Amino acid sequence: MTYIIIFLTVVISIVCFGNRRLADRLALRPYAVVHRNQWDRLITHGFVHGDYTHLLVNMLVFWSFGSNVERLFRTQEFAGIVRSGVLTFLLLYFGGMIFASLYDMVRHRNDPGYASIGASGAVSAVVFTSIFFDPLGMIYFFGVLPIPGILFGLLYIIYEGWSGKRMADGINHNAHLFGALYGFLFPLLISPSLIHVFLNGLKL
């Protein structure tokens, strides 16, 4: 599913680069969702990106973690913890996308000018589920510096929370933050017993 999602996201994003009307229709506009019942925007915005850099970063990170998380869910399927590894992965990705949008939905529901695009919330969810299952596994900070996943996660949460309050760079840090929180809690939502996986990963 990782490669299918990447393919669809790349194709739709590239089409939208040349069709701003379509990009605007797919973007998350809380006002349109609430007042025009365009609930599909909660999903479609994740297939649209602002430029090639935005698209490349999101899809590269998703590719780096997505396939591994899919394998983890297949393992959980074989163990009888989840009914379908594929369905569980889709619930993680698209559930993270929706949950990451809720803050904007509440805050900007009456603001017709606000819009947000990108798969960052969903990608953050996938990254943090990976951290849950392997908290001491190394993540390469800026692609160079290896640090334990749990430390990376803490630094990420602190940074995104701080940046979200500043709102000075045009990046939807709140979507990153809430997507990350969803991803970390998601394994416990499918089976609270998985807390032992996390604790064992920490060597506790």
Secondary structure as UniProt FT lines:
FT   HELIX           2..17
FT   HELIX           20..26
FT   HELIX           30..36
FT   TURN            39..40
FT   HELIX           41..44
FT   HELIX           45..47
FT   HELIX           52..78
FT   TURN            79..80
FT   HELIX           85..99
FT   TURN            100..101
FT   HELIX           102..107
FT   TURN            108..110
FT   TURN            112..113
FT   HELIX           120..133
FT   TURN            135..136
FT   STRAND          138..141
FT   TURN            142..144
FT   STRAND          145..148
FT   HELIX           149..166
FT   HELIX           173..190
FT   HELIX           192..194
FT   HELIX           195..201
FT   TURN            202..203
//
